[in-house]
Amino acid sequence: MMTTAALLAPLAVTTAARAAADPALAKQVLLRSVAFKTVEGEGQVPKLAAYYASVLKDAGFKDADIVITPIGETATLAATLKGSDPKLKPIVMIGHMDVVAAERKDWTRDPFVPVEENGYIFGRGSEDNKYDVAMMVTSLAQLKREGFAPRRTIILLLSGDEETQMATTRALAEKYKGAELVLNGDGGGGVIGEDGKPAMYLLQAGEKTYADFEIAITDPGGHSSAPTATNPIYRLAKVLDRLGAYQFPPMANELTKASMLAGSRRIGGEAGAAMARYAANPKDAEAAAYLSSKPEFIGQVRTTCVATMLSGGHALNALPQRATVSVNCRIFPGVAIDSVKAELTKVIADDSATITTIDKPTGSDASPLRKDVTAAVTKAVQARYPGLEITPNMSAGATDSLYFRALGVPSYGVSSLFMKSSDGFAHGLNERVPVDGIAGALGQWDSVLKAIAK
């Protein structure tokens, strides 16, 4: 086990050995990354950004090529490998340096003391998202070191609060909205079966919009010994019955059709048949109903809204003056947030209820399945795993791609991480990633970047 002091010491890798030692360098970058406690409020993100900058400068990047911008207690990093044709829009790689909180008492190991054990690297953020950030930093350093001269400029952008407010993400998207496309290391990726064989690779080209609403019903209240017919808890219960029974209409786009078709071949059986029928005809009500009955598929078929938090009353011996429910929606790409709010208003059918949008959610449409991106990713992935099918994917969760897509920049989740589903502990206890895929991950990034930026 390496000590924290050893991890944070300067890298001692000779220039001559670096090209051959890329996987070792990438592993070292990942280990050192995990040692930075880049949780909200800790002020460690700027320090991690400075470390990444040192790796890139060691490979030959100049100070002017790397910009670290403080934003509150966090920061962003932008590193530029200039292309030969300034008329071409740049290719942008993105990832995030921050991680969700982790308590030492809950973990088997200290979440911020990286450990390599039994073929895995353990530590908070090892999967989300420091694995692919380490691969991107190391790959970009290698391109600089070998003198790669792309036609298109390549820019690495790392945000600092993707897990919380995404203020750094919004700032980066606004500044670089003129990019040709975005390659996101925090989306998509490969799945290894429990038998150790590659099962599929997901190319993320869209994500559902995250939005929260609060439904509230109020009343003058009174003494609990004199019940009234306007009790807001009872009225809210009726609203919840209507909400629970409602389903938004089925929808489809280029991305979900391609995803369903690919999934149908892999899954087979009744589910596979329903997926194939839905891909061919999204108006197939029977197929839509079947897929909507399965938790793993309903999010691919329609917008979903579900009650997640409930509150009501203020005293045991008083009639409630207020009852509220929080409703979390995952909105199909391209659907306006306000239209979902309007639909919820119709569904609850209670003029006395108020619906409030919580915070300021941002919506985006799916990105087109560009042939150049699909071809580049297919070539890179199949170099690692010959014949493995590339499956377009729409994510139910939010990533930094959201803000770039919202500004019209096509964005694609192209993570280089392959792992078993049973090893996935992102945001959970004892997060870990396999070590044996690092060399292949570096090859994948190298191949994709050279294909698209050439």
C-alpha positions as CSV (number, residue, x, y, z in Angstrom):
1,M,0.0,0.0,0.0
2,M,1.4,3.5,-0.9
3,T,1.4,6.2,1.7
4,T,-0.2,9.5,1.1
5,A,3.1,11.2,1.3
6,A,4.5,9.0,-1.4
7,L,1.6,9.6,-3.6
8,L,1.9,13.4,-3.3
9,A,5.7,13.4,-4.0
10,P,6.9,14.5,-7.4
11,L,6.8,11.8,-10.1
12,A,10.2,10.3,-10.8
13,V,9.8,9.0,-14.3
14,T,12.5,9.6,-16.8
15,T,11.7,11.2,-20.2
16,A,13.0,8.2,-22.1
17,A,10.8,5.8,-20.2
18,R,7.6,7.8,-20.3
19,A,6.3,6.6,-23.7
20,A,6.6,3.0,-22.7
21,A,5.3,3.6,-19.2
22,D,2.1,5.3,-20.0
23,P,-0.1,2.8,-18.1
24,A,2.1,3.2,-15.1
25,L,1.9,6.9,-15.3
26,A,-1.8,6.9,-15.8
27,K,-2.2,4.7,-12.7
28,Q,0.0,7.0,-10.7
29,V,-2.1,10.0,-11.8
30,L,-5.3,8.2,-10.8
31,L,-3.9,7.2,-7.4
32,R,-2.7,10.7,-6.7
33,S,-6.0,12.2,-7.9
34,V,-8.0,10.1,-5.3
35,A,-5.8,11.4,-2.5
36,F,-7.1,15.0,-3.1
37,K,-10.3,15.3,-1.0
38,T,-12.2,17.3,-3.7
39,V,-15.5,17.3,-1.8
40,E,-17.6,20.5,-1.7
41,G,-16.3,22.9,0.9
42,E,-12.9,21.4,1.3
43,G,-11.1,23.8,-1.1
44,Q,-9.1,20.9,-2.7
45,V,-10.2,21.2,-6.3
46,P,-7.7,24.1,-7.2
47,K,-4.9,21.9,-5.7
48,L,-5.9,18.9,-7.9
49,A,-6.1,21.2,-10.9
50,A,-2.6,22.4,-10.2
51,Y,-1.4,18.8,-10.0
52,Y,-3.0,18.0,-13.4
53,A,-1.3,21.1,-14.8
54,S,2.0,19.9,-13.5
55,V,1.6,16.6,-15.4
56,L,0.8,18.4,-18.6
57,K,3.6,20.9,-18.2
58,D,6.0,18.0,-17.6
59,A,5.0,16.7,-21.0
60,G,5.8,20.0,-22.7
61,F,2.7,22.1,-22.3
62,K,3.5,25.8,-21.8
63,D,2.1,27.9,-19.0
64,A,0.0,29.8,-21.6
65,D,-1.6,26.5,-22.7
66,I,-3.2,25.8,-19.3
67,V,-5.7,28.0,-17.5
68,I,-6.9,27.4,-14.0
69,T,-9.9,29.6,-13.1
70,P,-11.0,29.9,-9.5
71,I,-14.8,30.0,-9.0
72,G,-15.7,30.3,-5.3
73,E,-13.8,27.6,-3.4
74,T,-13.5,25.4,-6.5
75,A,-12.1,25.9,-10.0
76,T,-11.9,24.9,-13.6
77,L,-9.0,23.7,-15.7
78,A,-8.6,24.3,-19.5
79,A,-5.6,22.8,-21.3
80,T,-5.2,23.4,-25.1
81,L,-3.3,21.4,-27.7
82,K,-3.4,23.8,-30.6
83,G,-4.4,22.5,-34.1
84,S,-2.9,23.5,-37.4
85,D,-6.1,24.9,-38.9
86,P,-7.6,27.8,-36.8
87,K,-10.7,27.8,-39.0
88,L,-11.8,24.5,-37.6
89,K,-13.9,24.4,-34.5
90,P,-12.1,22.7,-31.5
91,I,-12.8,19.2,-30.1
92,V,-13.5,19.4,-26.4
93,M,-12.9,16.7,-23.8
94,I,-14.7,17.1,-20.5
95,G,-14.7,15.6,-17.0
96,H,-15.0,16.7,-13.4
97,M,-12.6,16.9,-10.5
98,D,-15.0,17.0,-7.6
99,V,-16.5,14.0,-5.9
100,V,-19.4,13.3,-3.6
101,A,-18.9,13.2,0.2
102,A,-17.7,10.0,1.9
103,E,-17.4,9.3,5.7
104,R,-14.4,7.4,6.9
105,K,-16.5,5.5,9.5
106,D,-18.7,4.1,6.8
107,W,-15.9,2.7,4.6
108,T,-13.7,-0.4,5.0
109,R,-10.8,1.8,3.9
110,D,-10.2,5.6,4.2
111,P,-12.0,6.9,1.1
112,F,-9.2,9.5,0.5
113,V,-6.2,7.2,0.9
114,P,-6.1,5.4,-2.4
115,V,-5.3,1.7,-2.1
116,E,-4.4,-0.8,-4.9
117,E,-5.6,-4.2,-3.8
118,N,-6.7,-7.4,-5.5
119,G,-6.6,-5.8,-8.9
120,Y,-8.6,-2.7,-8.0
121,I,-7.9,0.9,-7.0
122,F,-10.2,1.8,-4.1
123,G,-11.1,5.4,-3.1
124,R,-13.8,8.0,-3.5
125,G,-14.0,9.3,-7.0
126,S,-12.0,6.4,-8.4
127,E,-14.9,5.6,-10.8
128,D,-16.7,9.0,-10.7
129,N,-14.9,10.6,-12.4
130,K,-11.2,10.5,-11.6
131,Y,-10.5,7.3,-13.7
132,D,-11.3,8.9,-17.0
133,V,-9.9,12.3,-16.0
134,A,-6.6,10.5,-15.3
135,M,-6.8,8.8,-18.7
136,M,-7.6,12.0,-20.5
137,V,-4.8,14.0,-18.7
138,T,-2.3,11.2,-19.4
139,S,-3.5,10.8,-23.1
140,L,-3.2,14.5,-23.7
141,A,0.2,14.6,-22.2
142,Q,1.3,11.7,-24.4
143,L,0.0,13.5,-27.5
144,K,2.1,16.5,-26.6
145,R,5.1,14.4,-25.8
146,E,5.1,12.6,-29.1
147,G,4.6,15.8,-31.1
148,F,1.1,14.9,-32.4
149,A,-0.1,17.8,-34.6
150,P,-3.9,17.7,-35.0
151,R,-5.8,19.8,-37.6
152,R,-8.4,20.6,-35.0
153,T,-7.5,22.1,-31.6
154,I,-8.1,19.8,-28.7
155,I,-9.1,21.3,-25.4
156,L,-9.4,19.5,-22.1
157,L,-12.0,21.1,-19.8
158,L,-12.4,19.9,-16.2
159,S,-15.2,21.3,-14.0
160,G,-15.1,21.6,-10.2
161,D,-18.7,21.2,-9.0
162,E,-20.4,18.7,-11.2
163,E,-21.7,16.8,-8.2
164,T,-23.4,19.9,-6.6
165,Q,-24.2,23.3,-8.2
166,M,-22.6,22.9,-11.7
167,A,-21.6,26.6,-11.7
168,T,-18.2,25.7,-13.1
169,T,-19.9,23.6,-15.8
170,R,-22.2,26.4,-16.9
171,A,-19.2,28.8,-17.0
172,L,-17.2,26.3,-19.2
173,A,-20.1,25.6,-21.5
174,E,-20.7,29.3,-22.1
175,K,-17.1,30.0,-22.8
176,Y,-16.6,27.1,-25.2
177,K,-20.0,26.9,-26.8
178,G,-18.3,27.3,-30.2
179,A,-16.8,23.8,-30.0
180,E,-17.4,21.3,-32.8
181,L,-18.3,18.6,-30.3
182,V,-17.7,17.4,-26.8
183,L,-16.3,14.0,-25.7
184,N,-17.3,13.4,-22.1
185,G,-15.3,10.9,-19.9
186,D,-18.2,10.9,-17.5
187,G,-20.8,9.1,-19.6
188,G,-21.2,5.9,-21.6
189,G,-18.5,3.2,-21.1
190,G,-18.2,-0.5,-21.2
191,V,-19.8,-3.4,-19.3
192,I,-17.9,-6.5,-18.5
193,G,-20.1,-9.6,-17.8
194,E,-19.7,-11.6,-14.6
195,D,-17.9,-14.2,-16.7
196,G,-15.2,-11.6,-17.4
197,K,-16.1,-11.2,-21.1
198,P,-17.1,-7.8,-22.6
199,A,-20.9,-7.5,-22.8
200,M,-21.5,-4.1,-24.5
201,Y,-20.3,-0.5,-24.9
202,L,-22.6,2.4,-24.3
203,L,-22.2,5.6,-26.3
204,Q,-24.1,8.2,-24.4
205,A,-25.7,10.8,-26.8
206,G,-28.4,12.2,-24.6
207,E,-29.7,12.5,-21.1
208,K,-33.0,13.2,-19.5
209,T,-33.7,16.6,-18.0
210,Y,-33.7,16.6,-14.2
211,A,-36.4,18.8,-12.6
212,D,-38.0,18.9,-9.1
213,F,-41.4,20.4,-8.4
214,E,-43.2,21.0,-5.1
215,I,-47.0,20.6,-4.9
216,A,-48.5,22.4,-1.9
217,I,-52.0,22.6,-0.5
218,T,-52.8,25.1,2.4
219,D,-55.7,25.6,4.8
220,P,-56.5,27.9,7.7
221,G,-56.3,24.8,10.0
222,G,-57.8,24.7,13.5
223,H,-58.2,22.5,16.5
224,S,-57.9,18.8,15.9
225,S,-61.2,18.2,17.9
226,A,-63.2,19.8,15.1
227,P,-62.2,18.2,11.8
228,T,-63.1,20.0,8.6
229,A,-63.6,18.8,5.0
230,T,-60.7,20.9,3.7
231,N,-57.9,19.0,5.6
232,P,-54.8,19.5,3.2
233,I,-53.4,16.1,4.1
234,Y,-56.5,14.4,2.8
235,R,-56.6,16.6,-0.2
236,L,-53.0,16.0,-1.0
237,A,-53.6,12.2,-0.7
238,K,-56.1,12.4,-3.5
239,V,-53.7,14.4,-5.6
240,L,-51.0,11.7,-5.0
241,D,-53.5,9.0,-6.1
242,R,-54.0,10.8,-9.4
243,L,-50.3,11.4,-9.8
244,G,-49.4,7.8,-9.1
245,A,-51.9,6.5,-11.7
246,Y,-50.7,8.8,-14.5
247,Q,-48.1,8.0,-17.2
248,F,-46.7,10.6,-19.6
249,P,-47.2,9.6,-23.2
250,P,-44.5,7.3,-24.8
251,M,-41.8,9.0,-26.9
252,A,-38.9,8.1,-29.1
253,N,-36.1,9.8,-31.0
254,E,-33.2,8.7,-33.2
255,L,-31.1,7.9,-30.1
256,T,-33.7,5.8,-28.2
257,K,-34.7,3.9,-31.4
258,A,-31.1,2.9,-32.0
259,S,-30.6,2.0,-28.3
260,M,-33.8,-0.1,-28.3
261,L,-32.8,-1.9,-31.5
262,A,-29.3,-2.7,-30.2
263,G,-30.7,-3.8,-26.8
264,S,-33.3,-6.1,-28.4
265,R,-30.6,-8.1,-30.0
266,R,-28.6,-8.4,-26.8
267,I,-31.5,-9.1,-24.4
268,G,-33.8,-11.3,-26.5
269,G,-36.9,-12.9,-25.2
270,E,-40.2,-11.1,-24.6
271,A,-38.3,-7.9,-23.5
272,G,-36.1,-8.0,-26.6
273,A,-39.1,-8.5,-28.9
274,A,-41.0,-5.5,-27.3
275,M,-37.9,-3.3,-27.7
276,A,-37.6,-4.3,-31.4
277,R,-41.3,-3.5,-32.0
278,Y,-41.0,-0.2,-30.2
279,A,-37.9,0.8,-32.1
280,A,-39.7,0.1,-35.4
281,N,-43.0,1.7,-34.3
282,P,-43.1,3.9,-31.2
283,K,-46.9,4.0,-31.6
284,D,-47.1,0.3,-30.7
285,A,-49.1,0.7,-27.5
286,E,-48.7,-2.9,-26.4
287,A,-44.9,-2.7,-26.6
288,A,-44.8,0.7,-24.8
289,A,-47.0,-0.7,-22.0
290,Y,-44.8,-3.7,-21.6
291,L,-41.6,-1.7,-21.5
292,S,-43.1,0.8,-19.1
293,S,-43.9,-2.0,-16.7
294,K,-40.2,-2.7,-16.3
295,P,-38.2,-0.2,-14.1
296,E,-35.1,-0.8,-16.3
297,F,-36.9,0.3,-19.5
298,I,-39.6,2.9,-18.5
299,G,-37.1,5.8,-18.4
300,Q,-36.2,5.1,-22.0
301,V,-39.8,5.2,-23.2
302,R,-41.3,8.3,-21.6
303,T,-41.0,11.2,-19.1
304,T,-41.3,10.0,-15.6
305,C,-42.4,12.0,-12.5
306,V,-42.5,10.4,-9.0
307,A,-43.2,11.6,-5.5
308,T,-40.0,11.5,-3.4
309,M,-40.6,13.6,-0.3
310,L,-43.7,14.3,1.8
311,S,-44.4,16.8,4.5
312,G,-47.6,18.0,6.3
313,G,-48.9,19.4,9.5
314,H,-47.3,21.3,12.4
315,A,-48.7,19.9,15.6
316,L,-50.2,16.6,16.8
317,N,-53.3,18.3,18.2
318,A,-53.9,20.8,15.3
319,L,-55.5,20.5,11.9
320,P,-52.8,20.8,9.3
321,Q,-52.3,24.2,7.7
322,R,-50.0,22.9,4.9
323,A,-49.2,19.7,3.2
324,T,-46.5,19.3,0.5
325,V,-45.0,16.7,-1.8
326,S,-41.8,16.9,-3.8
327,V,-42.0,15.4,-7.2
328,N,-38.9,14.4,-9.1
329,C,-39.2,14.3,-12.9
330,R,-36.8,12.9,-15.5
331,I,-37.9,14.6,-18.7
332,F,-37.5,13.1,-22.2
333,P,-34.9,15.1,-24.2
334,G,-36.3,18.0,-26.1
335,V,-39.5,18.3,-23.9
336,A,-39.9,21.7,-22.3
337,I,-39.8,21.8,-18.5
338,D,-42.7,24.2,-18.4
339,S,-44.8,21.8,-20.5
340,V,-44.3,19.1,-17.9
341,K,-45.3,21.5,-15.1
342,A,-48.4,22.3,-17.1
343,E,-49.2,18.6,-17.5
344,L,-48.8,18.0,-13.8
345,T,-51.2,20.8,-13.1
346,K,-53.8,19.0,-15.2
347,V,-53.1,15.6,-13.6
348,I,-53.5,16.8,-10.0
349,A,-56.8,18.5,-10.9
350,D,-57.0,20.7,-7.8
351,D,-57.3,24.4,-8.4
352,S,-56.3,25.0,-4.7
353,A,-52.9,23.4,-5.1
354,T,-49.8,25.3,-6.2
355,I,-47.0,23.8,-8.2
356,T,-43.5,25.4,-7.8
357,T,-40.4,24.6,-9.8
358,I,-37.5,24.1,-7.5
359,D,-34.3,25.9,-8.4
360,K,-33.7,26.5,-12.2
361,P,-33.4,23.2,-14.1
362,T,-31.9,23.2,-17.5
363,G,-33.2,21.0,-20.3
364,S,-31.4,19.8,-23.5
365,D,-32.2,17.7,-26.5
366,A,-30.3,14.6,-27.6
367,S,-27.2,14.9,-29.7
368,P,-27.3,13.5,-33.3
369,L,-25.6,10.1,-33.8
370,R,-22.8,11.6,-35.9
371,K,-21.1,9.1,-38.2
372,D,-17.6,10.4,-37.4
373,V,-18.1,10.0,-33.7
374,T,-19.7,6.6,-34.0
375,A,-17.0,5.4,-36.4
376,A,-14.2,6.7,-34.2
377,V,-15.6,5.1,-31.0
378,T,-16.4,1.8,-32.7
379,K,-12.8,1.6,-34.1
380,A,-11.3,2.4,-30.7
381,V,-13.5,0.1,-28.7
382,Q,-13.2,-2.8,-31.1
383,A,-9.4,-2.5,-31.1
384,R,-9.8,-3.5,-27.4
385,Y,-12.6,-6.0,-27.8
386,P,-13.0,-7.2,-31.5
387,G,-16.6,-7.4,-32.6
388,L,-18.1,-5.7,-29.5
389,E,-21.3,-3.8,-30.5
390,I,-21.6,-0.1,-29.8
391,T,-25.0,0.7,-28.3
392,P,-26.3,4.3,-28.3
393,N,-27.5,5.3,-24.9
394,M,-29.7,7.9,-23.2
395,S,-28.8,8.4,-19.6
396,A,-31.3,9.0,-16.9
397,G,-28.8,11.0,-14.8
398,A,-27.2,14.4,-15.4
399,T,-23.6,15.0,-16.5
400,D,-21.7,18.1,-17.6
401,S,-22.8,17.4,-21.1
402,L,-26.2,18.8,-20.2
403,Y,-25.0,22.4,-20.4
404,F,-23.1,22.0,-23.6
405,R,-26.1,20.3,-25.3
406,A,-28.3,23.1,-24.1
407,L,-26.2,25.5,-26.0
408,G,-26.2,23.4,-29.2
409,V,-22.9,21.6,-28.9
410,P,-23.2,17.9,-29.7
411,S,-21.9,15.9,-26.7
412,Y,-21.1,12.3,-26.3
413,G,-20.3,10.1,-23.3
414,V,-17.3,8.0,-24.3
415,S,-15.8,6.8,-21.0
416,S,-12.9,4.4,-21.4
417,L,-13.8,2.5,-18.3
418,F,-14.9,-1.2,-18.7
419,M,-16.1,-2.9,-15.5
420,K,-18.6,-5.4,-14.1
421,S,-21.9,-4.1,-13.0
422,S,-21.3,-5.7,-9.7
423,D,-18.2,-3.6,-9.2
424,G,-20.0,-0.3,-9.7
425,F,-20.0,1.7,-6.5
426,A,-20.0,5.3,-7.7
427,H,-21.4,7.5,-5.0
428,G,-21.5,4.4,-2.8
429,L,-19.3,2.7,-0.2
430,N,-15.9,1.3,-1.1
431,E,-15.9,2.8,-4.7
432,R,-13.3,1.0,-6.9
433,V,-12.1,0.5,-10.4
434,P,-10.2,-2.3,-12.1
435,V,-6.5,-1.7,-12.8
436,D,-6.1,-4.1,-15.7
437,G,-8.1,-1.9,-18.2
438,I,-5.8,1.1,-17.9
439,A,-3.6,0.3,-21.0
440,G,-6.7,-0.3,-23.1
441,A,-8.3,2.9,-21.8
442,L,-5.3,4.9,-22.9
443,G,-5.4,3.3,-26.3
444,Q,-9.1,4.0,-26.7
445,W,-8.7,7.7,-25.9
446,D,-5.6,8.0,-28.2
447,S,-7.5,6.4,-31.1
448,V,-10.7,8.5,-30.7
449,L,-8.8,11.8,-30.4
450,K,-6.6,11.1,-33.4
451,A,-9.5,10.0,-35.5
452,I,-11.7,13.0,-34.7
453,A,-9.1,15.8,-34.5
454,K,-7.0,14.7,-37.5
